[in-house]
Amino acid sequence: MSGLSEAYITGAGSFLPGPPVPSAEMEAYLGLVGGRASLFGRKALRWNGVETRHYALTPDGTPTHSNAGMCAGAVRAAVEDAGLGLEALSFLAAATTQGDWLVPGHAAAVHGELGCGPIEIASFQSVCGSSLMAAKAAWLSVRAGEHRAAAACAGEFSSRWFRPAFYEGTALVDAKGRLRSEADFLRFTLSDGAGAVVMEPAPRPDGLSLRVEFIDLVSLAGRFDPCMWAGAPTEGRADPMATWSHAGPVAAHAAGAVALLQDFELLKRVIRAWVGVYLQKVDEGRIDPARIDHLLCHYSARSLREEIVALLEKTAGMIPEEKWFSNLASVGNIGSASIWVMLDGFLKSGRLKAGEKILCVVPESGRAFVGFMLLEAVG
């Protein structure tokens, strides 16, 4: 892409609501569906390896923050980390799986919470990969010379979608009051919080900055039905004519079409597709595992990491596990915000040295998507 300038991540920030909630207390915050404990909760926690996470609500379901408010908090932290003021920002790209409103877009809500002057905004709604979609927009806007300080943020308020009212009285609960596994597992998988980065056309004058070498985004939606979705029943979920908006909100809720759901059998095939895209990048020379000093790979569960490692360890694409960094056990899976909260934690760990390269990988089960971001630390 000749003629474009470089772009650097000069600041990173996170916002994690409330105190860390240990695994034994998670269902107290989510609530008991039908007044009974989950059949799958303990199994899900063993599967994902999360020990503590954060929720933007109290045990009685009262929200303490909004998604947009958490994102604004993360942007403020990233701007401060970059040594800037909010007045320096002229572009904001915001990502989420489910925002506070159906309309308007998430970026408008975040901008409203920031309360800063007129800026350009862009909203990206997907699942985990929306973080890198927003990052690419910020990256290219800086490289093109349109903006000198751009922020990319991502946030999730998943816990409010897991309260009993989303399931009780719907087709997702059987005659014995048991919640279908497609819904129940996710209640113990996702967490709340936000993260953000700031990009500029030059590295910061002090400390380390991260030169963005590339951001590659690959959708495989042409090969797979939705794997994680909300707004359609399980049957026919790939048909846009079967979404909740055609049935109406009352009928859609009764059919269980409003809740967030996951097809775990399809996920097994999607994992192999993610790995296949990564190995193709390696074969093409786009990614050289030998040149990667640190790997930040987003995954929703410890067991998925084990499966990814098992698929890679006998290939030329395997990056040794001692180079991997993750904070999943302490903050949980925060969806689109995960990669920025992970990067922020990694930068604060003191492990990074000038000249080292970081590969960020963000797979998304929404409808089979995976993104890659290669960074180089510069002093």
C-alpha positions as CSV (number, residue, x, y, z in Angstrom):
1,M,0.0,0.0,0.0
2,S,2.5,2.6,-1.2
3,G,1.9,6.2,-0.4
4,L,0.5,5.5,3.0
5,S,2.3,6.5,6.2
6,E,2.9,4.2,9.1
7,A,0.6,3.9,12.1
8,Y,1.4,3.1,15.6
9,I,-0.5,2.0,18.7
10,T,0.7,4.6,21.2
11,G,-1.8,3.9,24.0
12,A,-3.9,1.1,25.4
13,G,-6.6,1.0,28.1
14,S,-9.2,-1.3,29.8
15,F,-12.3,-0.8,31.8
16,L,-13.4,-3.8,33.9
17,P,-16.6,-3.1,36.0
18,G,-16.9,-4.0,39.6
19,P,-14.8,-6.4,41.7
20,P,-13.6,-9.7,40.3
21,V,-16.4,-12.3,40.7
22,P,-15.1,-15.8,41.6
23,S,-16.5,-18.8,39.7
24,A,-18.6,-20.0,42.7
25,E,-20.5,-16.7,42.7
26,M,-21.1,-16.2,39.0
27,E,-24.6,-17.7,38.9
28,A,-25.7,-15.5,41.8
29,Y,-25.1,-12.5,39.5
30,L,-26.7,-14.1,36.5
31,G,-29.8,-15.4,38.4
32,L,-31.4,-18.8,38.6
33,V,-33.5,-19.8,35.6
34,G,-36.8,-21.2,36.9
35,G,-35.4,-20.9,40.4
36,R,-33.0,-23.9,39.9
37,A,-29.2,-24.1,39.6
38,S,-27.8,-24.6,36.1
39,L,-27.2,-28.2,34.8
40,F,-24.2,-27.1,32.8
41,G,-22.6,-24.3,34.8
42,R,-19.9,-26.2,36.6
43,K,-19.1,-28.2,33.4
44,A,-18.8,-25.0,31.4
45,L,-16.4,-23.5,34.0
46,R,-14.2,-26.6,33.9
47,W,-14.3,-26.3,30.2
48,N,-13.3,-22.7,29.9
49,G,-10.9,-22.4,32.9
50,V,-12.2,-19.0,34.0
51,E,-11.5,-18.4,37.7
52,T,-12.8,-14.8,38.0
53,R,-14.6,-12.3,35.8
54,H,-16.3,-9.0,35.9
55,Y,-20.0,-8.1,35.6
56,A,-21.6,-4.7,35.0
57,L,-24.6,-5.6,37.3
58,T,-25.3,-6.5,40.9
59,P,-26.6,-9.9,42.0
60,D,-30.2,-8.6,41.8
61,G,-29.7,-7.7,38.2
62,T,-29.3,-3.9,38.6
63,P,-26.9,-2.5,36.0
64,T,-23.9,-0.5,37.3
65,H,-22.6,0.6,33.9
66,S,-23.6,0.7,30.2
67,N,-21.7,-0.8,27.3
68,A,-21.1,2.6,25.9
69,G,-20.0,3.9,29.3
70,M,-17.4,1.1,29.7
71,C,-16.1,1.8,26.2
72,A,-15.7,5.5,27.0
73,G,-13.8,4.5,30.2
74,A,-11.4,2.3,28.1
75,V,-10.9,5.1,25.5
76,R,-10.1,7.6,28.2
77,A,-7.6,5.2,29.7
78,A,-6.0,4.6,26.3
79,V,-5.8,8.3,25.5
80,E,-4.2,9.0,28.9
81,D,-1.7,6.1,28.3
82,A,-0.8,7.8,25.0
83,G,-0.1,11.0,26.8
84,L,-2.9,12.8,24.9
85,G,-6.2,14.6,25.8
86,L,-9.6,13.8,24.4
87,E,-9.4,16.9,22.3
88,A,-6.7,15.3,20.3
89,L,-9.0,12.5,19.0
90,S,-10.6,13.1,15.7
91,F,-11.7,9.5,14.8
92,L,-13.5,6.8,16.9
93,A,-14.3,3.3,15.7
94,A,-16.4,1.3,18.2
95,A,-17.1,-2.4,18.2
96,T,-19.5,-4.7,20.1
97,T,-21.6,-7.8,19.8
98,Q,-24.7,-6.2,21.3
99,G,-24.9,-2.5,22.0
100,D,-27.1,-0.6,24.4
101,W,-29.5,0.4,21.6
102,L,-30.8,-1.3,18.5
103,V,-30.4,2.1,16.9
104,P,-28.3,4.3,16.7
105,G,-24.9,2.7,16.3
106,H,-22.5,1.9,19.1
107,A,-19.9,4.5,18.1
108,A,-22.5,7.3,18.5
109,A,-23.3,6.0,22.0
110,V,-19.6,5.9,23.0
111,H,-19.0,9.3,21.6
112,G,-22.0,10.6,23.6
113,E,-20.5,9.1,26.8
114,L,-17.1,10.6,26.0
115,G,-18.7,14.1,25.6
116,C,-15.9,15.4,23.5
117,G,-16.3,17.7,20.4
118,P,-17.3,16.8,16.9
119,I,-15.4,13.8,15.5
120,E,-15.7,11.1,12.8
121,I,-17.2,7.8,14.0
122,A,-17.7,4.3,12.7
123,S,-19.6,1.4,14.3
124,F,-18.8,-2.3,13.8
125,Q,-21.2,-4.9,15.0
126,S,-20.2,-8.6,14.8
127,V,-18.8,-10.8,17.6
128,C,-15.2,-11.0,18.8
129,G,-13.7,-10.1,15.5
130,S,-15.5,-6.7,15.4
131,S,-12.5,-5.4,17.5
132,L,-10.1,-5.8,14.6
133,M,-12.7,-4.5,12.1
134,A,-12.7,-1.3,14.1
135,A,-8.9,-1.3,14.5
136,K,-8.5,-1.6,10.7
137,A,-10.7,1.4,10.2
138,A,-8.6,3.4,12.7
139,W,-5.4,2.1,11.2
140,L,-6.2,3.0,7.6
141,S,-7.6,6.5,8.6
142,V,-4.2,7.3,10.2
143,R,-2.2,5.8,7.4
144,A,-4.2,7.8,4.8
145,G,-3.4,11.0,6.7
146,E,-7.0,11.8,7.4
147,H,-6.5,11.6,11.2
148,R,-3.6,12.1,13.5
149,A,-5.1,10.4,16.5
150,A,-7.7,7.7,16.1
151,A,-9.2,5.4,18.8
152,A,-10.5,1.9,18.3
153,C,-12.6,0.5,21.2
154,A,-14.7,-2.6,21.9
155,G,-17.0,-3.4,24.7
156,E,-19.5,-6.1,25.9
157,F,-22.3,-6.1,28.5
158,S,-23.2,-9.8,28.0
159,S,-24.4,-10.6,31.5
160,R,-27.6,-8.6,31.1
161,W,-28.6,-11.0,28.2
162,F,-28.2,-13.9,30.6
163,R,-30.7,-12.9,33.2
164,P,-33.7,-15.4,33.7
165,A,-36.2,-13.2,31.9
166,F,-34.5,-13.9,28.6
167,Y,-35.3,-17.6,29.0
168,E,-38.3,-18.2,31.2
169,G,-41.5,-18.7,29.4
170,T,-39.7,-19.5,26.1
171,A,-39.1,-22.6,24.0
172,L,-35.5,-22.7,25.4
173,V,-36.8,-24.1,28.7
174,D,-38.3,-27.6,28.8
175,A,-41.3,-28.9,30.8
176,K,-38.9,-29.7,33.7
177,G,-37.6,-26.1,33.8
178,R,-34.2,-27.0,32.3
179,L,-32.5,-24.6,30.0
180,R,-31.2,-25.8,26.6
181,S,-27.4,-26.3,26.5
182,E,-27.1,-23.9,23.5
183,A,-28.1,-21.1,25.9
184,D,-26.9,-22.4,29.3
185,F,-23.2,-22.8,28.3
186,L,-22.9,-19.3,27.1
187,R,-24.2,-17.9,30.4
188,F,-20.9,-19.1,32.0
189,T,-18.7,-18.3,29.1
190,L,-19.0,-14.5,28.6
191,S,-18.0,-11.5,30.7
192,D,-18.4,-7.8,30.8
193,G,-15.8,-5.0,30.1
194,A,-14.2,-2.9,27.5
195,G,-10.8,-2.1,25.9
196,A,-9.3,0.4,23.6
197,V,-6.2,1.5,21.7
198,V,-5.0,4.8,20.3
199,M,-3.2,5.0,16.9
200,E,-1.0,7.8,15.7
201,P,1.3,8.4,12.6
202,A,4.4,8.5,14.8
203,P,5.6,6.5,17.8
204,R,5.3,8.1,21.2
205,P,8.4,10.1,22.4
206,D,8.9,7.9,25.5
207,G,8.5,4.2,26.1
208,L,7.4,1.6,23.5
209,S,4.9,2.0,20.7
210,L,3.6,-0.7,18.5
211,R,3.9,-0.3,14.7
212,V,1.0,-2.0,13.0
213,E,2.5,-4.1,10.2
214,F,-0.8,-5.5,8.9
215,I,-4.4,-6.3,9.9
216,D,-6.0,-9.1,7.8
217,L,-9.7,-10.0,8.2
218,V,-11.1,-13.2,6.7
219,S,-14.8,-14.2,6.7
220,L,-15.9,-17.7,5.9
221,A,-19.6,-17.0,6.2
222,G,-20.1,-18.4,2.7
223,R,-19.2,-21.9,4.1
224,F,-21.0,-21.9,7.5
225,D,-24.4,-21.2,9.1
226,P,-24.3,-18.9,12.1
227,C,-22.5,-20.6,15.0
228,M,-23.2,-17.9,17.6
229,W,-26.3,-15.8,17.1
230,A,-29.2,-13.9,18.6
231,G,-32.4,-12.9,16.9
232,A,-33.4,-16.2,15.3
233,P,-34.6,-19.6,16.4
234,T,-32.1,-22.5,16.1
235,E,-34.0,-24.0,13.1
236,G,-33.6,-21.8,10.0
237,R,-31.2,-19.4,11.7
238,A,-29.3,-18.8,8.5
239,D,-32.4,-17.4,6.8
240,P,-32.7,-13.6,7.1
241,M,-36.4,-14.0,6.6
242,A,-36.6,-16.0,9.8
243,T,-35.2,-13.4,12.2
244,W,-37.1,-11.9,15.1
245,S,-38.0,-8.8,13.3
246,H,-40.3,-10.7,11.0
247,A,-42.0,-12.5,13.8
248,G,-42.3,-9.5,16.1
249,P,-40.7,-9.2,19.5
250,V,-43.3,-11.0,21.6
251,A,-43.5,-14.1,19.3
252,A,-39.7,-14.1,18.9
253,H,-39.2,-14.1,22.6
254,A,-41.6,-17.0,23.1
255,A,-39.7,-19.0,20.4
256,G,-36.4,-18.4,22.2
257,A,-35.2,-16.3,19.3
258,V,-34.0,-13.3,21.3
259,A,-31.5,-15.0,23.5
260,L,-27.8,-15.5,22.6
261,L,-27.2,-19.0,21.4
262,Q,-24.2,-21.2,20.4
263,D,-24.0,-24.4,18.2
264,F,-21.2,-26.3,19.9
265,E,-21.2,-29.1,17.3
266,L,-20.7,-26.6,14.5
267,L,-18.0,-24.8,16.6
268,K,-15.8,-27.9,16.3
269,R,-15.8,-27.6,12.5
270,V,-15.3,-23.8,12.7
271,I,-12.2,-24.3,14.8
272,R,-10.6,-26.3,12.1
273,A,-11.5,-23.6,9.5
274,W,-9.8,-21.0,11.7
275,V,-6.6,-23.0,11.9
276,G,-6.8,-23.6,8.1
277,V,-6.8,-19.9,7.4
278,Y,-3.8,-19.4,9.7
279,L,-1.8,-22.1,8.1
280,Q,-2.6,-20.7,4.7
281,K,-1.2,-17.4,5.9
282,V,1.9,-19.3,7.0
283,D,2.2,-21.1,3.6
284,E,1.9,-17.8,1.8
285,G,4.7,-16.2,3.9
286,R,2.3,-13.5,5.3
287,I,3.0,-14.9,8.8
288,D,6.4,-16.4,9.8
289,P,6.1,-18.2,13.1
290,A,9.9,-18.1,13.6
291,R,9.7,-14.3,13.7
292,I,6.9,-14.1,16.3
293,D,8.1,-13.3,19.8
294,H,4.7,-13.1,21.5
295,L,1.3,-14.6,20.6
296,L,-1.9,-13.1,21.9
297,C,-4.6,-15.5,20.7
298,H,-8.2,-14.8,21.8
299,Y,-10.1,-18.0,22.7
300,S,-13.2,-18.5,24.7
301,A,-12.1,-21.5,26.7
302,R,-9.0,-23.3,27.9
303,S,-10.3,-26.4,26.1
304,L,-10.4,-24.6,22.8
305,R,-6.8,-23.5,23.3
306,E,-5.9,-27.2,23.9
307,E,-7.7,-28.1,20.7
308,I,-6.0,-25.4,18.7
309,V,-2.6,-26.5,20.0
310,A,-3.3,-30.1,19.1
311,L,-4.1,-29.1,15.5
312,L,-1.0,-27.0,15.2
313,E,1.7,-28.8,17.1
314,K,2.6,-31.1,14.3
315,T,2.7,-28.3,11.7
316,A,5.2,-25.6,10.7
317,G,2.8,-23.1,12.0
318,M,3.0,-23.9,15.7
319,I,4.3,-21.0,17.9
320,P,5.7,-22.4,21.1
321,E,3.3,-22.1,24.0
322,E,5.9,-20.3,26.1
323,K,5.4,-17.3,23.7
324,W,1.6,-17.2,24.4
325,F,0.0,-14.6,26.7
326,S,-3.5,-14.8,28.0
327,N,-5.5,-13.4,30.9
328,L,-8.6,-15.5,30.3
329,A,-8.5,-17.1,33.7
330,S,-8.6,-13.7,35.5
331,V,-10.9,-11.6,33.3
332,G,-12.9,-14.2,31.4
333,N,-14.0,-14.0,27.8
334,I,-15.1,-10.4,27.1
335,G,-15.9,-11.1,23.4
336,S,-14.9,-8.2,21.2
337,A,-13.1,-6.4,24.0
338,S,-10.9,-9.4,24.8
339,I,-8.0,-8.7,22.5
340,W,-7.6,-5.1,23.8
341,V,-7.9,-6.1,27.4
342,M,-5.3,-8.8,26.7
343,L,-3.0,-6.4,24.9
344,D,-3.3,-3.8,27.7
345,G,-2.4,-6.5,30.3
346,F,0.5,-7.7,28.2
347,L,1.9,-4.3,27.8
348,K,1.7,-3.7,31.5
349,S,3.4,-7.0,32.2
350,G,6.8,-5.6,31.2
351,R,7.6,-8.6,29.0
352,L,7.8,-6.7,25.7
353,K,11.2,-5.4,24.4
354,A,11.9,-3.1,21.4
355,G,12.2,-5.0,18.2
356,E,10.0,-7.8,19.2
357,K,6.9,-8.8,17.2
358,I,3.5,-9.6,18.5
359,L,0.9,-11.6,16.6
360,C,-2.7,-11.0,17.7
361,V,-5.2,-13.6,16.5
362,V,-9.0,-13.1,16.9
363,P,-11.2,-16.0,15.8
364,E,-15.0,-15.5,15.9
365,S,-17.6,-18.2,16.0
366,G,-20.4,-15.8,14.9
367,R,-20.4,-17.0,11.3
368,A,-16.8,-18.3,11.0
369,F,-14.5,-15.3,10.9
370,V,-10.8,-14.8,11.9
371,G,-8.6,-11.7,12.1
372,F,-4.8,-11.3,12.4
373,M,-2.8,-8.2,13.5
374,L,1.0,-8.1,13.4
375,L,2.7,-5.6,15.6
376,E,6.3,-4.6,16.1
377,A,7.6,-2.9,19.3
378,V,9.6,0.3,18.6
379,G,11.3,2.6,21.1
